[in-house]
Amino acid sequence: MTDKGDFDRLFRLLYSELRTFARRFLAREADCEDMVSAAFEDVWRNFTAIEPDTARAFLYKSVRNKCIDNLRRDATHRRHAELYARLTEGYDHADQLAELHEREQIVRRVLDSLPDYTRKIFTACYVERKQYREVAKEMEISPNTVKKYISRALALITEQRKNRC
């Protein structure tokens, strides 16, 4: 693309079409508009490197990828919200909720301090609720190795809780 006019024409020509395309992936109109706008921002940043005849394909692919990333983030957020809801079931009193919140903070601190590999295994088992053998297969390790990493993480969590009390 050579000038701002090319970009403006491209924007006017494709914006609503791309928004409709994004709607195939996303339920909320505002999210669709955000994904299309982000794709056009990418075009603007790479303006001189994009050929006019490939801009349309670039935008469609960019919108698709951004929508998929958005769906993945939403799915992860939902899993965490569901986990939190399960953890808080049966806690009716403020004291119990405060205690639960403190435990959650300890777990979060311990998770943040774990090596990436250990954190990935622990998250797969406890957040994503996968079985040890499933995680072992995905990571190409033995189920006993998964168990060892989980035991280490749980020991650290228990140690942190004892230190807090």
Backbone hydrogen bonds in HBPLUS format (Angstrom, degrees):
<---DONOR---> <-ACCEPTOR-->    atom                        ^
c    i                          cat <-CA-CA->   ^        H-A-AA   ^      H-
h    n   atom  resd res      DA  || num        DHA   H-A  angle D-A-AA Bond
n    s   type  num  typ     dist DA aas  dist angle  dist       angle   num
A0006-ASP N   A0003-ASP O   3.03 MM   3  5.52 130.3  2.29 109.0 120.3     1
A0008-ASP N   A0004-LYS O   2.91 MM   4  6.22 164.5  1.94 156.4 160.4     2
A0009-ARG N   A0005-GLY O   2.95 MM   4  6.13 161.4  1.98 149.3 154.0     3
A0010-LEU N   A0006-ASP O   2.95 MM   4  6.13 160.9  1.99 147.7 153.3     4
A0011-PHE N   A0007-PHE O   2.83 MM   4  6.06 158.9  1.87 154.6 160.7     5
A0012-ARG N   A0008-ASP O   2.94 MM   4  6.17 170.6  1.95 154.3 156.0     6
A0013-LEU N   A0009-ARG O   2.90 MM   4  5.99 153.0  1.97 147.1 155.2     7
A0014-LEU N   A0010-LEU O   2.97 MM   4  6.01 158.2  2.02 151.0 155.4     8
A0015-TYR N   A0011-PHE O   2.94 MM   4  5.42 154.3  2.01 150.9 153.4     9
A0018-LEU N   A0014-LEU O   2.81 MM   4  5.89 161.1  1.84 164.7 168.9    10
A0019-ARG N   A0015-TYR O   2.92 MM   4  6.15 150.4  2.01 149.4 158.6    11
A0020-THR N   A0016-SER O   3.01 MM   4  6.20 154.6  2.08 143.7 149.5    12
A0021-PHE N   A0017-GLU O   3.01 MM   4  6.29 150.5  2.10 139.5 148.2    13
A0022-ALA N   A0018-LEU O   2.83 MM   4  6.09 155.4  1.89 148.1 154.2    14
A0023-ARG N   A0019-ARG O   3.09 MM   4  6.29 137.2  2.28 137.8 148.9    15
A0023-ARG N   A0020-THR O   3.17 MM   3  5.04 127.1  2.46  91.6 105.5    16
A0024-ARG N   A0021-PHE O   3.10 MM   3  5.60 154.3  2.16 110.4 117.8    17
A0025-PHE N   A0022-ALA O   2.93 MM   3  5.49 148.4  2.03 113.4 122.2    18
A0026-LEU N   A0022-ALA O   3.01 MM   4  6.24 165.1  2.03 155.4 160.0    19
A0031-ASP N   A0028-ARG O   3.15 MM   3  5.37 122.6  2.50 100.1 113.4    20
A0032-CYS N   A0028-ARG O   3.16 MM   4  6.55 154.6  2.23 147.8 155.1    21
A0033-GLU N   A0029-GLU O   2.94 MM   4  6.28 162.0  1.98 156.4 160.4    22
A0034-ASP N   A0030-ALA O   2.97 MM   4  6.19 152.8  2.05 143.1 150.8    23
A0035-MET N   A0031-ASP O   2.97 MM   4  6.22 157.9  2.01 151.4 156.4    24
A0036-VAL N   A0032-CYS O   3.04 MM   4  6.29 162.8  2.07 154.8 159.1    25
A0037-SER N   A0033-GLU O   2.90 MM   4  6.00 162.5  1.93 148.5 154.1    26
A0038-ALA N   A0034-ASP O   2.89 MM   4  6.05 156.1  1.95 145.3 152.1    27
A0039-ALA N   A0035-MET O   3.00 MM   4  6.23 149.2  2.10 141.1 149.3    28
A0040-PHE N   A0036-VAL O   2.97 MM   4  6.31 156.9  2.03 151.5 157.4    29
A0041-GLU N   A0037-SER O   2.87 MM   4  6.17 144.3  2.00 144.2 155.1    30
A0042-ASP N   A0038-ALA O   3.03 MM   4  6.36 149.5  2.13 143.5 150.7    31
A0043-VAL N   A0039-ALA O   3.07 MM   4  6.46 152.5  2.14 144.7 152.1    32
A0044-TRP N   A0040-PHE O   2.88 MM   4  6.15 160.2  1.92 148.3 153.7    33
A0045-ARG N   A0041-GLU O   2.89 MM   4  6.18 157.1  1.94 151.3 157.0    34
A0046-ASN N   A0042-ASP O   3.04 MM   4  6.22 145.7  2.16 144.0 153.1    35
A0047-PHE N   A0044-TRP O   3.36 MM   3  4.77 158.1  2.41 103.5 101.7    36
A0049-ALA N   A0046-ASN O   2.95 MM   3  5.43 135.5  2.15 113.6 126.4    37
A0054-THR N   A0051-GLU O   3.02 MM   3  5.41 153.1  2.10 113.1 121.4    38
A0058-PHE N   A0054-THR O   2.92 MM   4  6.08 161.9  1.95 156.2 162.2    39
A0059-LEU N   A0055-ALA O   2.88 MM   4  6.09 159.5  1.92 151.9 156.7    40
A0060-TYR N   A0056-ARG O   2.99 MM   4  6.28 164.6  2.01 154.4 158.3    41
A0061-LYS N   A0057-ALA O   2.97 MM   4  6.13 167.9  1.98 153.5 156.9    42
A0062-SER N   A0058-PHE O   2.88 MM   4  5.99 158.3  1.93 147.7 154.6    43
A0063-VAL N   A0059-LEU O   2.85 MM   4  6.02 165.5  1.87 155.4 158.4    44
A0064-ARG N   A0060-TYR O   2.97 MM   4  6.12 164.9  1.99 149.0 153.6    45
A0065-ASN N   A0061-LYS O   2.93 MM   4  6.13 168.6  1.95 153.3 156.1    46
A0066-LYS N   A0062-SER O   2.92 MM   4  6.08 159.3  1.96 149.6 155.8    47
A0067-CYS N   A0063-VAL O   2.90 MM   4  6.07 154.8  1.96 151.2 157.8    48
A0068-ILE N   A0064-ARG O   2.99 MM   4  6.25 160.8  2.03 153.0 158.2    49
A0069-ASP N   A0065-ASN O   2.92 MM   4  6.15 162.1  1.96 149.7 154.7    50
A0070-ASN N   A0066-LYS O   2.95 MM   4  6.11 152.8  2.03 141.3 148.9    51
A0071-LEU N   A0067-CYS O   2.91 MM   4  6.22 155.0  1.97 149.2 155.7    52
A0072-ARG N   A0068-ILE O   2.95 MM   4  6.24 154.8  2.02 150.5 157.3    53
A0073-ARG N   A0069-ASP O   2.96 MM   4  6.25 161.1  2.00 151.6 156.2    54
A0074-ASP N   A0070-ASN O   2.96 MM   4  6.19 160.8  1.99 149.5 155.0    55
A0075-ALA N   A0071-LEU O   2.90 MM   4  6.10 155.4  1.96 147.0 153.8    56
A0076-THR N   A0072-ARG O   2.96 MM   4  6.21 159.4  2.00 151.5 156.6    57
A0077-HIS N   A0073-ARG O   2.92 MM   4  6.13 160.2  1.95 149.9 155.8    58
A0078-ARG N   A0074-ASP O   2.86 MM   4  6.10 157.3  1.91 149.5 155.7    59
A0079-ARG N   A0075-ALA O   2.95 MM   4  6.22 156.8  2.01 147.8 153.7    60
A0080-HIS N   A0076-THR O   3.01 MM   4  6.30 159.8  2.05 151.5 156.5    61
A0081-ALA N   A0077-HIS O   2.91 MM   4  6.15 156.5  1.96 149.5 156.5    62
A0082-GLU N   A0078-ARG O   2.82 MM   4  6.03 157.2  1.87 151.1 157.4    63
A0083-LEU N   A0079-ARG O   2.90 MM   4  6.10 154.7  1.96 145.9 153.0    64
A0084-TYR N   A0080-HIS O   2.91 MM   4  6.13 161.2  1.95 147.8 152.9    65
A0085-ALA N   A0081-ALA O   2.88 MM   4  6.10 154.0  1.95 145.0 152.7    66
A0086-ARG N   A0082-GLU O   2.90 MM   4  6.16 155.3  1.96 147.4 153.8    67
A0087-LEU N   A0083-LEU O   2.87 MM   4  6.12 157.7  1.92 150.7 157.4    68
A0088-THR N   A0084-TYR O   2.95 MM   4  6.12 142.1  2.10 144.5 154.2    69
A0089-GLU N   A0086-ARG O   3.35 MM   3  5.31 157.8  2.40  99.3 105.8    70
A0091-TYR N   A0088-THR O   3.16 MM   3  5.58 159.4  2.20 135.7 134.6    71
A0097-LEU N   A0093-HIS O   3.02 MM   4  6.38 160.6  2.06 153.7 159.4    72
A0098-ALA N   A0094-ALA O   2.81 MM   4  5.99 155.1  1.87 149.3 156.3    73
A0099-GLU N   A0095-ASP O   2.90 MM   4  6.13 157.4  1.95 147.3 153.4    74
A0100-LEU N   A0096-GLN O   2.87 MM   4  6.08 158.3  1.92 147.4 153.8    75
A0101-HIS N   A0097-LEU O   2.83 MM   4  6.04 156.0  1.89 146.1 152.8    76
A0102-GLU N   A0098-ALA O   2.93 MM   4  6.21 154.6  2.00 146.2 152.9    77
A0103-ARG N   A0099-GLU O   2.90 MM   4  6.24 158.7  1.94 150.6 156.4    78
A0104-GLU N   A0100-LEU O   2.83 MM   4  6.09 157.3  1.88 150.5 157.3    79
A0105-GLN N   A0101-HIS O   2.92 MM   4  6.21 150.4  2.01 146.5 154.3    80
A0106-ILE N   A0102-GLU O   2.98 MM   4  6.32 154.5  2.05 149.0 155.7    81
A0107-VAL N   A0103-ARG O   2.89 MM   4  6.20 165.8  1.91 155.6 159.1    82
A0108-ARG N   A0104-GLU O   2.85 MM   4  6.04 160.7  1.89 148.1 154.0    83
A0109-ARG N   A0105-GLN O   2.87 MM   4  6.10 159.0  1.92 148.1 153.5    84
A0110-VAL N   A0106-ILE O   2.88 MM   4  6.12 165.4  1.90 155.7 159.7    85
A0111-LEU N   A0107-VAL O   2.80 MM   4  5.97 164.0  1.82 153.3 158.3    86
A0112-ASP N   A0108-ARG O   2.89 MM   4  6.10 156.8  1.95 147.0 153.4    87
A0113-SER N   A0109-ARG O   3.03 MM   4  6.27 135.4  2.23 139.5 151.5    88
A0113-SER N   A0110-VAL O   3.01 MM   3  5.05 127.8  2.29  96.0 110.4    89
A0114-LEU N   A0110-VAL O   3.03 MM   4  6.25 122.8  2.37 144.6 159.6    90
A0114-LEU N   A0111-LEU O   3.20 MM   3  5.18 145.3  2.33  97.9 107.8    91
A0119-ARG N   A0115-PRO O   2.93 MM   4  6.15 167.4  1.95 163.8 168.1    92
A0120-LYS N   A0116-ASP O   2.85 MM   4  6.01 154.9  1.91 148.8 155.7    93
A0121-ILE N   A0117-TYR O   3.12 MM   4  6.39 156.4  2.17 146.0 151.5    94
A0122-PHE N   A0118-THR O   2.92 MM   4  6.15 169.8  1.93 156.8 159.6    95
A0123-THR N   A0119-ARG O   2.85 MM   4  5.93 165.0  1.87 151.2 155.8    96
A0124-ALA N   A0120-LYS O   3.00 MM   4  6.08 156.9  2.05 141.8 148.5    97
A0125-CYS N   A0121-ILE O   3.06 MM   4  6.29 155.2  2.12 149.8 155.9    98
A0126-TYR N   A0122-PHE O   2.83 MM   4  5.92 169.8  1.84 158.3 161.5    99
A0127-VAL N   A0123-THR O   2.86 MM   4  4.96 146.1  1.97 126.0 136.8   100
A0128-GLU N   A0123-THR O   2.99 MM   5  6.42 160.0  2.03 160.1 165.5   101
A0130-LYS N   A0124-ALA O   2.99 MM   6  5.83 164.2  2.02 148.4 150.5   102
A0134-GLU N   A0131-GLN O   3.03 MM   3  5.20 122.2  2.38 101.0 116.0   103
A0135-VAL N   A0131-GLN O   3.01 MM   4  6.36 160.5  2.04 159.4 164.7   104
A0136-ALA N   A0132-TYR O   2.79 MM   4  6.00 160.3  1.83 153.6 160.2   105
A0137-LYS N   A0133-ARG O   2.95 MM   4  6.06 155.1  2.01 139.4 145.3   106
A0138-GLU N   A0134-GLU O   3.03 MM   4  6.28 163.8  2.06 147.9 152.1   107
A0139-MET N   A0135-VAL O   2.92 MM   4  6.08 154.9  1.98 152.3 158.9   108
A0140-GLU N   A0136-ALA O   2.80 MM   4  5.62 108.1  2.32 136.0 152.4   109
A0141-ILE N   A0136-ALA O   2.90 MM   5  4.83 161.5  1.93 138.2 143.8   110
A0140-GLU N   A0137-LYS O   3.27 MM   3  4.95 151.5  2.35  94.2 102.6   111
A0145-THR N   A0142-SER O   3.01 MM   3  5.20 127.3  2.30 100.7 114.3   112
A0146-VAL N   A0142-SER O   3.18 MM   4  6.63 154.2  2.25 149.1 156.0   113
A0147-LYS N   A0143-PRO O   2.92 MM   4  6.20 160.7  1.95 148.2 153.5   114
A0148-LYS N   A0144-ASN O   2.91 MM   4  6.13 150.3  2.00 141.3 149.2   115
A0149-TYR N   A0145-THR O   3.03 MM   4  6.33 160.8  2.06 152.9 156.4   116
A0150-ILE N   A0146-VAL O   2.92 MM   4  6.18 159.4  1.96 155.2 161.5   117
A0151-SER N   A0147-LYS O   2.85 MM   4  6.04 158.9  1.89 149.0 155.1   118
A0152-ARG N   A0148-LYS O   3.04 MM   4  6.31 155.8  2.10 146.9 153.0   119
A0153-ALA N   A0149-TYR O   3.05 MM   4  6.30 164.2  2.08 148.3 152.2   120
A0154-LEU N   A0150-ILE O   2.87 MM   4  6.11 165.9  1.89 156.9 160.8   121
A0155-ALA N   A0151-SER O   2.87 MM   4  6.00 153.1  1.94 145.7 153.6   122
A0156-LEU N   A0152-ARG O   2.99 MM   4  6.26 155.1  2.05 149.6 155.8   123
A0157-ILE N   A0153-ALA O   3.00 MM   4  6.30 153.3  2.07 147.5 155.1   124
A0158-THR N   A0154-LEU O   2.89 MM   4  6.10 162.6  1.92 151.5 155.8   125
A0159-GLU N   A0155-ALA O   2.88 MM   4  6.06 158.6  1.93 147.3 153.5   126
A0160-GLN N   A0156-LEU O   2.93 MM   4  6.11 159.4  1.97 146.2 151.6   127
A0161-ARG N   A0157-ILE O   2.97 MM   4  6.24 155.8  2.03 148.5 155.1   128
A0162-LYS N   A0158-THR O   2.98 MM   4  6.26 157.2  2.04 149.7 155.5   129
A0163-ASN N   A0159-GLU O   2.97 MM   4  6.22 154.5  2.04 148.2 155.4   130
A0164-ARG N   A0160-GLN O   3.04 MM   4  6.26 133.9  2.26 140.1 152.1   131
A0164-ARG N   A0161-ARG O   3.16 MM   3  5.07 130.4  2.42  92.8 106.0   132
A0165-CYS N   A0161-ARG O   3.20 MM   4  6.48 141.4  2.36 144.2 153.3   133
